[in-house]
Amino acid sequence: MERENLFAGAGPAATRLPEDAEAAGALEAAADATSAGATDATGAGATGVGDAEIKGVAGRFPAYSAAWAALAERAYDRGDPVTAYAYARTGYHRGLDQLRRAGWRGTGPVPWEHAPNRGFLRSLHMLGKAAEAIGEHDEAVRCAEFLSDSSPTAAAELDSLD
């Protein structure tokens, strides 16, 4: 006789952030416009020209973590980990606010496979990466653990890009 695993499925349910189609479309358009005028591989140019379009999206949709994550990634790629840290921290905190509103209670999966979660997860990844670059090793470790606990897929995917 096979026994039912009473612990299967125990634990918090996955949290899925709501989609923001208007913000996502604006960020996609900004990224396309920025890439069209790019002068280097990051799409930002040597001094970060082109960030204005993405900053505009962050200004219009300040709760949209993906815009902050994009700004953090671009700043980091330009060799500016302090600015990357500030952008990533903003995206991380805005994402935490959204997760809490979506029912998240501080633990549980935040699946990478659900596209609206990716802005928060990318911000968390960049926060850890920038923290390490500015000597905040303990924070970098906490961020890496939080990312891995929230979404092992995101951790693997984002780490493979480094």
C-alpha positions in Angstrom: 0.0 0.0 0.0 1.4 3.4 -1.0 1.2 6.1 1.6 0.4 9.7 0.9 3.2 12.2 1.7 1.5 14.6 4.0 4.4 17.1 3.7 4.2 17.3 -0.1 3.1 20.7 -1.1 3.6 22.0 2.5 5.1 25.5 2.7 4.2 28.8 1.2 2.7 29.0 -2.2 4.7 30.7 -5.0 4.2 34.4 -5.3 3.4 35.8 -8.7 3.5 39.6 -9.2 0.9 41.2 -11.3 1.8 42.1 -14.9 2.3 45.8 -15.7 1.9 45.7 -19.5 2.2 49.5 -19.8 5.5 49.6 -17.9 6.9 46.6 -19.7 6.1 48.1 -23.1 7.7 51.4 -22.1 10.8 49.6 -20.9 11.1 47.6 -24.0 10.7 50.7 -26.2 13.3 52.5 -24.1 15.7 49.6 -24.4 15.2 49.4 -28.1 15.8 53.2 -28.5 18.8 53.0 -26.3 20.3 50.1 -28.2 19.8 51.8 -31.6 22.1 54.7 -30.5 24.6 52.5 -28.7 28.3 53.2 -28.8 29.5 50.2 -26.9 28.5 46.6 -26.1 26.4 47.7 -23.1 24.2 49.9 -25.2 25.0 52.8 -22.9 28.0 54.5 -24.4 31.1 55.4 -22.4 29.4 57.9 -20.2 26.0 56.3 -19.9 24.3 58.3 -22.6 21.1 56.4 -23.4 20.2 55.8 -19.8 17.8 58.8 -20.1 15.1 56.7 -21.8 15.3 54.0 -19.1 15.4 56.6 -16.4 12.2 58.1 -17.9 10.5 54.7 -17.5 11.7 54.4 -13.9 10.3 57.9 -13.3 7.0 57.2 -14.9 6.7 53.7 -13.2 8.7 53.9 -10.0 7.3 50.7 -8.6 8.5 48.8 -11.7 11.5 46.8 -10.6 12.6 45.8 -14.1 13.4 49.5 -14.9 15.6 49.8 -11.8 17.3 46.4 -12.6 18.1 47.6 -16.1 19.6 50.8 -14.8 21.6 48.8 -12.2 22.9 46.4 -14.9 24.0 49.3 -17.2 25.7 51.2 -14.4 27.6 48.1 -13.3 28.6 47.2 -16.8 30.0 50.8 -17.1 32.2 50.2 -14.0 30.0 52.2 -11.6 29.1 49.8 -8.8 28.0 52.5 -6.4 25.3 53.8 -8.8 24.4 50.2 -9.6 24.0 49.5 -5.9 21.6 52.5 -5.5 19.5 51.5 -8.5 19.4 47.8 -7.5 18.5 48.7 -3.9 15.6 50.8 -5.2 14.3 48.0 -7.5 14.7 45.5 -4.6 12.7 47.5 -2.1 10.0 48.4 -4.7 9.8 44.7 -5.5 9.5 43.7 -1.8 6.6 46.1 -1.5 4.9 44.5 -4.4 5.6 41.0 -3.2 4.0 41.8 0.2 0.9 43.3 -1.5 0.7 40.0 -3.5 0.6 38.0 -0.3 4.2 37.1 0.2 5.1 36.7 3.9 8.9 36.8 3.8 9.5 33.3 2.6 8.5 31.1 -0.3 9.1 30.8 -4.0 9.2 33.8 -6.3 9.4 31.9 -9.7 11.7 33.2 -12.4 9.4 31.5 -14.9 6.7 34.1 -14.1 7.9 37.1 -16.2 6.6 39.9 -13.9 8.8 38.5 -11.0 12.0 39.0 -13.1 12.5 42.7 -12.3 12.6 42.0 -8.6 14.9 38.9 -9.0 17.2 40.8 -11.3 17.3 43.7 -8.8 18.2 41.3 -6.0 20.9 39.7 -8.1 22.4 43.1 -9.0 22.2 44.3 -5.4 24.4 41.3 -4.4 26.8 41.8 -7.3 27.2 45.6 -6.6 27.4 45.0 -2.8 30.3 42.6 -3.4 32.0 45.2 -5.7 31.9 47.9 -3.0 33.1 45.6 -0.3 29.8 44.6 1.4 30.6 40.9 1.3 28.0 39.9 4.0 25.3 41.7 2.1 26.4 40.0 -1.1 26.1 36.6 0.6 22.7 37.4 2.0 21.5 38.5 -1.4 22.8 35.4 -3.1 21.1 33.2 -0.5 17.8 35.1 -0.8 17.9 34.8 -4.6 18.7 31.1 -4.5 15.9 30.5 -1.9 13.4 32.5 -3.9 14.2 31.0 -7.3 17.0 28.5 -7.9 16.3 29.0 -11.6 16.8 32.8 -11.4 20.1 32.2 -9.5 21.4 29.8 -12.1 20.2 31.9 -15.0 21.6 35.2 -13.7 24.8 33.7 -12.4 25.5 32.2 -15.9 25.4 35.7 -17.3 28.2 36.9 -15.0 
